[in-house]
Amino acid sequence: MTATSPRPAQDVIRPDKDRFLQEENPFEEMMSRFDFAAKQLDLEPGLYKILRHPEKQIIVSVPVLRDNGEVDVYTGYRVLYNTSRGPAKGGIRFDLQVTLDEVKALAAWMTWKCAVVNIPFGGSKGGVICDPSTMSNAELEKLTRRYTSAIIETLGPDSDVPAPDVNTNERVMAWVMDTYSMHKRHTVTAVVTGKPIEMGGSLGRREATGRGCTVVTKEALKQLKMPIKGTRVAVQGFGNVGSIAAQLMAQEGMTIVAVSDKSGGSYNPKGLDLQDVLKHVQGKKLLHDYKNAENITNDQLLTLDCDVLVPAALENVIDHENASQIKARVICEGANGPTTAAADKILNEKGIFVIPDILANAGGVTVSYFEWVQDRGGYFWDEDTVNQRLERIMVRSFDEVTGMAQRHKLDNRIGAYMLAIDRVAAVHRLRGMYA
Ligand code: NAD
């Protein structure tokens, strides 16, 4: 391939560039939940102020020589929200919708998520405002390397460890790792996670988020004394998280009645033939062309008669308009931020058991932690070991979140925030303030 030929479709970037936070100010939206949880914990005013502010916000200009000989300059961000518990951990996204407030919100989210599953990381996030679908492979590589070198002071296995996010993938992580290693004059695999297996990635990482969703859904069913076998599940989003969760839940005996992608959904109240659906999708086909089930819209999927709903696509899909029509007994939030704050209130009133995103989809960052541990130790685990350790962490975290919620008679989301804030605050108290 020449430097000017277009990038092969789906080769470098992830196709779903529509999934962004829709709120006008995502940071304040996220902080409204933080504020409520902090109040329940009676957090000291000083610590409250510290935890409401990101530690570091970096804005960089990233010049790229385009294939046509012109220079374009892109704006990039890296936000380290909190590093009291360990190196910052958080993805890099490439998209036109990236804003500093969005990156701040996502970095805070990573801080709470890592604390919920009690892994020794803080939270960060990065992004570059660009449209990767209009860039060649060569341009994307230049952008990645120049952005990496612009933020290189913050990066490192002990300070800030990126991972893939919207429109970035294993390929992009390999370029980040190589650029960092060139500057350090030796190979540093642990500087990023979500790498190709051949260069220090972890077995089980690809499936980790869907596997984590399955583990916590089983725990929720157990707690609610609902059977696993025959439980009817609807999954929105049939990408990495949704398709793996659907397959693993089906393996556990649950009945997957509906799945969807951006084109729409497929529904069979008696259960879909998942292998058949997967075969259809693997042929790069969309679900609205799938003929062996009833076609439904994404909106219809959310309000289907089912036991478990797994939103695993976009932010803010469950809002004040559709929340009252949701019939599922359990919602497992595979996506980040699928439920608005207004919808939370309605779901609580209806008694729906929500497994909040910072717990439900934390399987991904948990196995990223395993990848970092394996890279640093130079010793790689087999897939069973990865999966068993992941399951143990997800079960323990589920018990801790629901225990916190029940003790305080609050919903699971606030329980998760309280658990996370409490853990981050405890370390701040122990470390004291360097003033
Ligand atoms: P993906 O790109 O693999 O899949 C996304 C799926 O959503 C695709 O099937 C796509 O067609 C569908 N989709 C896109 N727009 C849609 C729309 N308007 N309506 C319905 N479906 C639509 O992405 P993924 O990695 O599975 O991530 C999904 C969600 O999970 C995101 O919110 C992501 O932030 C979150 N998440 C992912 C991971 C991970 O490890 N991949 C970890 C934590 C959280």
Residues whose N, C-alpha, C, O or C-beta is under 5 A from the ligand:
A	BS01	NAD	R14 D16 D18 T209 G237 F238 G239 N240 V241 G242 S260 D261 K262 N298 A312 A313 L314 G334 A335 N336 N361 G364
